[in-house]
Amino acid sequence: MADSEGGGGRHINIHFSPEIMAGVYANFANVSHSDYEFTVTFARVDHEVEDEEVPGVVVSRVNLSPRFMRELIDAMEDNFAKWQTREGIRNLPDTGDTPPPTAPSV
């Protein structure tokens, strides 16, 4: 969600209160939309409950314009791909085979 206008000279400086900086935990999200906006509702639900009705509590609800929703999706896809690459490299199997040292070229 980089600023494409203004030639990259603008920087957004956002400040957080300590309560907001701590964030909230969500393990469930619901996305809905109208003609004018998207709404993403984040909740924390107790998946361990075996009842038919699973208890949960909404921890945040965000309304977004369609343009911002597209930018958010792009940013999430980019970050998820970077995370997958890093995790894939981190989780490569260790075969124990180390390549032989190469002789210096003369």
C-alpha atoms as a printed R data frame, in Angstrom:
    type eleno elety resid chain resno       x       y       z
1   ATOM     1    CA   MET     A     1   0.000   0.000   0.000
2   ATOM     2    CA   ALA     A     2   2.760   2.312  -0.998
3   ATOM     3    CA   ASP     A     3   1.964   5.860  -1.903
4   ATOM     4    CA   SER     A     4   2.065   5.849  -5.708
5   ATOM     5    CA   GLU     A     5   1.206   9.521  -5.954
6   ATOM     6    CA   GLY     A     6   3.731  12.237  -5.226
7   ATOM     7    CA   GLY     A     7   6.792  10.399  -6.533
8   ATOM     8    CA   GLY     A     8   7.500   8.570  -3.284
9   ATOM     9    CA   GLY     A     9   8.347  11.775  -1.411
10  ATOM    10    CA   ARG     A    10   5.501  11.458   1.092
11  ATOM    11    CA   HIS     A    11   5.798   9.414   4.272
12  ATOM    12    CA   ILE     A    12   2.900   8.605   6.565
13  ATOM    13    CA   ASN     A    13   3.796   9.026  10.227
14  ATOM    14    CA   ILE     A    14   1.261   7.152  12.356
15  ATOM    15    CA   HIS     A    15   1.330   7.175  16.148
16  ATOM    16    CA   PHE     A    16  -0.253   4.500  18.340
17  ATOM    17    CA   SER     A    17  -1.468   4.622  21.900
18  ATOM    18    CA   PRO     A    18  -0.038   1.736  23.979
19  ATOM    19    CA   GLU     A    19  -3.472   0.062  24.018
20  ATOM    20    CA   ILE     A    20  -3.717   0.133  20.222
21  ATOM    21    CA   MET     A    21  -0.050  -0.856  19.802
22  ATOM    22    CA   ALA     A    22  -0.745  -4.053  21.774
23  ATOM    23    CA   GLY     A    23  -3.199  -5.171  19.091
24  ATOM    24    CA   VAL     A    24  -5.911  -7.793  19.409
25  ATOM    25    CA   TYR     A    25  -5.956 -11.500  18.610
26  ATOM    26    CA   ALA     A    26  -8.418 -12.889  16.067
27  ATOM    27    CA   ASN     A    27  -8.799 -16.438  14.787
28  ATOM    28    CA   PHE     A    28 -11.886 -15.805  12.668
29  ATOM    29    CA   ALA     A    29 -12.811 -13.177  10.090
30  ATOM    30    CA   ASN     A    30 -15.947 -12.464   8.120
31  ATOM    31    CA   VAL     A    31 -15.990 -10.262   5.014
32  ATOM    32    CA   SER     A    32 -19.170  -8.655   3.699
33  ATOM    33    CA   HIS     A    33 -19.863  -5.848   1.247
34  ATOM    34    CA   SER     A    34 -22.412  -3.368  -0.003
35  ATOM    35    CA   ASP     A    35 -22.397  -1.289  -3.171
36  ATOM    36    CA   TYR     A    36 -20.196   1.279  -1.391
37  ATOM    37    CA   GLU     A    37 -17.872  -0.518   1.016
38  ATOM    38    CA   PHE     A    38 -16.401  -3.747   2.348
39  ATOM    39    CA   THR     A    39 -16.637  -4.678   6.012
40  ATOM    40    CA   VAL     A    40 -14.136  -7.023   7.651
41  ATOM    41    CA   THR     A    41 -15.188  -8.297  11.075
42  ATOM    42    CA   PHE     A    42 -12.487  -9.947  13.192
43  ATOM    43    CA   ALA     A    43 -13.453 -12.208  16.082
44  ATOM    44    CA   ARG     A    44 -11.938 -14.561  18.597
45  ATOM    45    CA   VAL     A    45 -13.880 -17.821  18.761
46  ATOM    46    CA   ASP     A    46 -13.481 -20.849  20.991
47  ATOM    47    CA   HIS     A    47 -13.058 -23.712  18.498
48  ATOM    48    CA   GLU     A    48 -12.582 -26.234  21.331
49  ATOM    49    CA   VAL     A    49 -16.261 -26.083  22.283
50  ATOM    50    CA   GLU     A    50 -18.091 -29.152  21.035
51  ATOM    51    CA   ASP     A    51 -21.534 -27.518  21.138
52  ATOM    52    CA   GLU     A    52 -23.441 -26.738  17.969
53  ATOM    53    CA   GLU     A    53 -23.127 -23.020  18.739
54  ATOM    54    CA   VAL     A    54 -19.514 -21.835  18.936
55  ATOM    55    CA   PRO     A    55 -19.027 -18.853  21.275
56  ATOM    56    CA   GLY     A    56 -17.045 -15.867  20.070
57  ATOM    57    CA   VAL     A    57 -16.474 -12.170  20.565
58  ATOM    58    CA   VAL     A    58 -15.858  -9.478  17.951
59  ATOM    59    CA   VAL     A    59 -12.504  -7.814  18.570
60  ATOM    60    CA   SER     A    60 -12.532  -5.358  15.663
61  ATOM    61    CA   ARG     A    61 -14.612  -4.281  12.702
62  ATOM    62    CA   VAL     A    62 -13.178  -2.317   9.777
63  ATOM    63    CA   ASN     A    63 -15.024  -0.666   6.887
64  ATOM    64    CA   LEU     A    64 -13.014  -0.135   3.689
65  ATOM    65    CA   SER     A    65 -13.605   1.494   0.324
66  ATOM    66    CA   PRO     A    66 -13.370  -0.861  -2.682
67  ATOM    67    CA   ARG     A    67 -10.108   0.798  -3.792
68  ATOM    68    CA   PHE     A    68  -8.524   0.362  -0.365
69  ATOM    69    CA   MET     A    69  -9.774  -3.240  -0.201
70  ATOM    70    CA   ARG     A    70  -7.899  -3.992  -3.448
71  ATOM    71    CA   GLU     A    71  -4.722  -2.392  -2.044
72  ATOM    72    CA   LEU     A    72  -5.096  -4.380   1.182
73  ATOM    73    CA   ILE     A    73  -5.521  -7.660  -0.715
74  ATOM    74    CA   ASP     A    74  -2.409  -6.902  -2.799
75  ATOM    75    CA   ALA     A    75  -0.368  -6.071   0.312
76  ATOM    76    CA   MET     A    76  -1.564  -9.233   2.085
77  ATOM    77    CA   GLU     A    77  -0.758 -11.438  -0.932
78  ATOM    78    CA   ASP     A    78   2.721  -9.873  -1.191
79  ATOM    79    CA   ASN     A    79   3.464 -10.341   2.502
80  ATOM    80    CA   PHE     A    80   2.082 -13.887   2.552
81  ATOM    81    CA   ALA     A    81   4.273 -14.832  -0.432
82  ATOM    82    CA   LYS     A    82   7.335 -13.411   1.344
83  ATOM    83    CA   TRP     A    83   6.436 -15.328   4.516
84  ATOM    84    CA   GLN     A    84   5.953 -18.568   2.521
85  ATOM    85    CA   THR     A    85   9.334 -18.142   0.862
86  ATOM    86    CA   ARG     A    86  11.071 -17.509   4.184
87  ATOM    87    CA   GLU     A    87   9.320 -20.467   5.848
88  ATOM    88    CA   GLY     A    88  10.107 -22.708   2.878
89  ATOM    89    CA   ILE     A    89  13.795 -21.851   3.112
90  ATOM    90    CA   ARG     A    90  13.785 -22.298   6.884
91  ATOM    91    CA   ASN     A    91  12.098 -25.705   6.622
92  ATOM    92    CA   LEU     A    92  14.270 -27.243   3.915
93  ATOM    93    CA   PRO     A    93  15.260 -30.776   4.887
94  ATOM    94    CA   ASP     A    94  18.810 -31.115   6.147
95  ATOM    95    CA   THR     A    95  20.299 -33.983   4.117
96  ATOM    96    CA   GLY     A    96  23.619 -33.831   5.909
97  ATOM    97    CA   ASP     A    97  25.345 -33.689   2.547
98  ATOM    98    CA   THR     A    98  27.680 -30.751   2.373
99  ATOM    99    CA   PRO     A    99  29.126 -29.968  -1.018
100 ATOM   100    CA   PRO     A   100  32.857 -30.577  -1.306
101 ATOM   101    CA   PRO     A   101  34.999 -27.491  -1.023
102 ATOM   102    CA   THR     A   102  35.891 -25.987  -4.360
103 ATOM   103    CA   ALA     A   103  39.522 -25.602  -5.276
104 ATOM   104    CA   PRO     A   104  40.621 -22.032  -5.805
105 ATOM   105    CA   SER     A   105  40.898 -21.126  -9.454
106 ATOM   106    CA   VAL     A   106  44.324 -20.141 -10.711
